[in-house]
Amino acid sequence: MLVNTQFGYTEQDFEAIASLIYSRVGIAFRKNKRNLVYNRLVGRLRAHRLVNFTQYLKLLDDQNHEEWEYFVNALTTNLTYFFREPYHFDFLKNYVQEHLEHLTTSEPLRIWCSACSTGEEAYSIAMTMVEAFGTNQPPVKILATDLNTHVLAVAREGNYTTDQLERVSEQQKLQHFIYHKYKNTYEIRPEIKSLIHFKCLNLMDTQWPMKKSFNMIFCRNVMIYFNRETQSRLLTKFAHYLPQGSLLFLGHSESFSEPQDKFKPLRQTMYTRV
Ligand SMILES: C[S@@+](CC[C@H](N)C(=O)[O-])C[C@H]1O[C@@H](n2cnc3c(N)ncnc32)[C@H](O)[C@@H]1O
């Protein structure tokens, strides 16, 4: 059945695309996303001067074809903003202040921001840490990962428009950003950037390259794109990287309902490893 006459987009094309993206990155597209998938990919067919989706899908038969990167980039949703779900950052600040003595004398805090998109979340964590520790060099190491290579490039650059800084206070703009008058943009200061290491990582990979565990993992607003089984597998993998007492932060609509023996709810979408 034809879903869209241009480029002969059929139900089978959609099913094939949904199956490919699910097996590579875990994103589960329901049938009501047929048009969204079409709109996200049509530019790729034009870029290759292809006349239909069958030809496009042929490119992806080769698991190592460079189109895979564009395909994945096109099908991920990257909405994010600074200090999204602000209660997590309030919690972080209080947590550091309550444990300040211990945290300043022990190993650096290791934080993993596991679906960082264009960087706002990782930078919000870093700014919170600078403020909570009261120094530009807090004992904190942040690993920020995503599988979309385009958003990672934006994140590394750390340059944002005034609109993107809507939730950043004037004081924070002064403290953590450099204003570029000629472009009317705000760039994250080097001392904040230096706290973060951006890397490409697919959460679906059977093995992750990190050797050490983390004190905190942020995995916010990505699990909603995965099905129950994938979510559960991911939580089990996170548990391996979180020693007892460490923390897991999920997105606002991602509280897991099934009983989990590895995590105890702490408060709103925050969990502690038991
Ligand atoms: C909606 S954004 C959320 C960004 C941020 N965590 C927040 O809460 O604002 C979801 C991000 O998850 C990433 N993503 C989706 N599937 C992924 C996977 N299998 N591995 C790593 N990142 C993934 C997307 O590329 C996207 O940048």
The ligand as a Gaussian input file, in Angstrom:
#p B3LYP/6-31G(d) Opt

LIG

0 1
 C       15.229000      13.837000      23.086000
 S       16.975000      13.803000      23.189000
 C       17.213000      13.983000      24.936000
 C       18.418000      14.833000      25.262000
 C       18.683000      15.064000      26.739000
 N       19.009000      13.840000      27.414000
 C       17.526000      15.732000      27.410000
 O       16.847000      15.117000      28.241000
 O       17.256000      16.910000      27.121000
 C       17.318000      12.054000      22.927000
 C       18.753000      11.778000      22.483000
 O       18.991000      10.373000      22.565000
 C       19.844000      10.011000      21.498000
 N       19.719000       8.560000      21.255000
 C       18.680000       7.879000      20.712000
 N       18.948000       6.576000      20.643000
 C       20.191000       6.410000      21.167000
 C       21.042000       5.291000      21.354000
 N       20.663000       4.058000      21.000000
 N       22.257000       5.499000      21.889000
 C       22.674000       6.739000      22.237000
 N       21.909000       7.844000      22.086000
 C       20.685000       7.682000      21.554000
 C       19.381000      10.879000      20.333000
 O       20.376000      11.017000      19.341000
 C       19.032000      12.192000      21.047000
 O       20.100000      13.106000      20.991000

